[in-house]
């Protein structure tokens, strides 16, 4: 891997650093900087990567610069970044910040990559959608895929699909958490103890996700395999159908997509 500089040292930067180190990247090839210095110091102390005292120190020898500060700070980012990222590959993890937004701040980067990771990235189980300003060279593609692969799976996608991706994978973990909590609460209402219901709900969601990931069968095929005619699962599914569960999920994702579009346009 090339030398990588993290501008911003919060949760996502921490997740990527952890993934890269687990994949064999040397701590000396990673450097972090934060405006306050506090988060960078904590990340460096925990992982033994380098902590830069200045932006110049962070960026000068870096080939890849990962922008990982809060999205609302992009428009007021240090003006020196324009020159410091000249000729470098810049990768952003900032939600709702488009390639055009990034190009205004990093106009001289050799290429810009917009990404949308999700929270399971914290344990290396994420899925990150990404797109680039112009087609990546073979070497830069290897850098991007290797970096994002350290926190899970990656999927190149057209930028005009990023807002839809946000609604599915970016916000999706929260929807899964809500479903799991609802399944737990339903178990309690049905007579289980809170501890029993929690364990059963979490492990059922976890096992079902693993099964979907490890088979070529579609979710619908797997559903049908466990559904006997007029059986218990069938009875429950009939309630979901009557309550228009799938239509509700379409509305949920559409609402998240619309809000993502609004944020990208500055609303």
Order of alpha helices (4+ residues) and beta strands (2+ residues): beta-alpha-beta-alpha-beta-alpha-beta-alpha-beta-alpha-beta-beta-alpha-beta-alpha-alpha-alpha-alpha-alpha-alpha
